Amino acid sequence: MTSFPGMGRGMILGGLMAGLAGPALAHPHVFIDTRVEVMLDGQNRATGLRISWTYDELYSLYVVGDMGLDPDWDGKLTAEEELRLSGFDMNWDDGFAGDTYALMADRELALSGPSEWSAGYAGGKITSVHMRMFEVPVTVGAEPLVVQVYDPGYYTAYTIAFDPVVTGGASCVAEAYAPDLDAADAALQAALAEYTPDMDLEMEFPAVGKNYAEEVRVTCAAP
């Protein structure tokens, strides 16, 4: 199982999983609506990403309950509670890529760890926001900058549920693309067919998340 960002992950997800029946739980467990904003400078170089995650209601409920927030269950947090919530999912394990990957011509680009994070709670869902900076700014032109969102272990399902945004730059556009779900499902079934009854499917789930990756592609017209 891939590492998932979060404070008290063991307690929160342990309780969540305990409430679900069956020895081999179906993946994914957590569902996140994602917004991707690409930051460009005046030379159409990508300098950073602003990533927004809106968690599903069930996971949000467990986080809020585990942290002792919203004790009156009115669905609203005080300013102090929002401050406590901010950063709850930013305590990443070493080597965790943040389930966000940037590529240019199939070459993976290095991103910083998270910064400038915040979080809120509305409509029964937690939304957190954080920045990731490119270690080396990359010029965007006809060759698209690709930003993929996925959990390799498919514990978490990410959907680009909002129009991608480009901030800065000139004559640049961003478009979202979905994967071939039929092909992804077929690959998942093929991988699961390799498992024997004595194997712990939950702990050794195949790394098929990339097949379900949604992505944003950013291009800029020549000056």
N, C-alpha and C positions, 0 to 999 in steps of 0.2 A: 504494500500500500504506500503510495507516495505521501510525503509529509504535507499537511495542510496548515496554512498560516492560522495562528489563533492563540489567544490566551486561554489556558485551561482546556486545551484541545481534548486531552484524555477524558476529563470529567464531562465536558459538554457532549462530545460524540459518543462517549461510553453510555451516557444516559439515552441518547438518541437511538443508538443501536439496540439497547436493551428493550426499547419499546417496539422493535420490529421483529416479526416472527421469521423463523426459517433458519437452517444452519448455513445456507449459502445465500447471503443477502445480495439482492440485485444491485448492480451499479448503474448509475451513480447514486450517491447518497445526498449530496448537497447541490443546489441549483443556484447559479449566480447569473444575473443579467448584467452585462458589462457595457461600459461606455469607454471608448478610446479617443483620446485627444492627442494629436501630434503637434508638438511645438517646433516651429521653424524660425530661423533667424532671417535677416535681410538678404542673405545669399542663398536662400532655399536649402539651408543645411538643417537637418533634423537634430535638435539639441536635447529633446526630452519627450516623455510621454506622461500624460495625466490619465490615470486609470481609475475608473469608478466601478465598484462592485455592489450590486444590490442583491442581498441574500434572500432566499426563499423564506416564507413565513415560519415554517417549522424550525429551521435552523436559527432564525432570528429569535424565536421564542425561547429556545434553549440558551442562547447567549445572554439574553436579557435576564432570564431567570437565574442562570448560574452566577451572573455578576451582581444580582440583587438590585437590579434597576427597575424602575416603574413599579414600585411596590403597591400602588393603588390600581394598577392595571387599567389606566385610562388611555394607554397608547401614546403617552407623551412623556418626554424626558425633560427634566430641568436642565439649566445650563451646566450645573455641576455634574449631573449624570452624563450629559453629552461629553463633557471633558473626560470623565472616567472611561467612557466607551471608546473614545478616540484612541486609535492605535491598538485595539484589542486583537487585531489580526495582522499586526506588523512585527510580531516577535518571531521572525522566521528562523528555521533551522539552518545550519551551515549548508551551503550548496543548494538551497531551495531557490529556484529561478523565478519565483513569483507567478508561475503559470502564465507568464507573458514573455513572448519571444519576438525579437526584431531581426529581420533578415534583409539582405540586399544581394540579389543574384545568387540565392541559395546559400549565402555566407552569413552565419549567425553573427550578430553585432552585440558587443558587450554593453550591458546596462548596469547602472549602479543599483545599490539597494534602495529600499523605499525611503522617501522623505516627505515632509510637508503633509503629513496625513491628518485626516479628520474623519468624523463619523456622525451619523444622525439616525433617528428612528422615526418613521412615519408610515402610516398605513399598514402597520404590523410587520414592516420590513426594515432591516438595517441597511444603510448605504454607507460604505466607506470609500474614501478617495485618497490616493497617494500619487506621488511623482516618482518617475524613474528617469534618470539622466543617461544619455549616451556618453560612454567614456571618451569616445572620439566622435565629434559631430560628423554626420554623413550627408553628402550632397544628394539631393533628390531631383531627378529629372525624368526622362522617359522610362528609365528602369525603375520599377516601383519599389518603394520601401514597404515591406510587408510586416505587419504586426499580427502575430497569431496569439490566440488565447486558448489554452487547454491545460488540463491536468494529465500528465503522462499515464498515471495509473487509473484515470477515469473515475476516481472517487468523487470528484466535483465536475459538474457539467457547466460549461460557460457558454452563454449565448450573447452575441452582440445584438442587444435589444434596442439600441439607440443609434441614431445616425452618427457616424464618426465625424470628428471635428478636426479641422486644420486651423491652427492659430499662428499667425505670422506668415512670412513667405509671400510669394506673388505668383498668381496663375497656377495654383495648386489645388488638386481635388483629392478627396478620399472616398473610397467605395468599400462596402462590406461584401464579403463573399462567404457562402455557406459550403460545407463539404458535401460530397456524395454520400448521403446517409445509408443508402442501400449497400454500397461498397463497404462502408464502415461497419455496418451490422454483419455483413458476410464475413469480414475479417475477424470480428469479435467471436462469432460462432465457431469459426475454424480454430481460433486460439483456445476456446473453451473445450473443444472436442479433444484436445490433447491432454486434458486433466484426467487423473484417475480418482476413484472415490476416496482414497486415503489422503489426498492432498487438500490443504486448507485453502479453498478458493478465495476466501475473504482476505487472507494475509498474503497470498501470492497471485493476486489478480494480474492478468497480463497487461503489459504496457501498451494499451491500444488507444489511449486518449488522443494521440496526435491525429489519428484517423478521423476524429470528430472535431478537429480544430476549425473554428471560424476565424476569419482574418480580415484585416483592413489593409487595403493597398493605396498608397499615396503616390501620386505622380505630379510633376510640375512641368509646365511648358517651357521651352527654351526661351531665354530672355531676348 
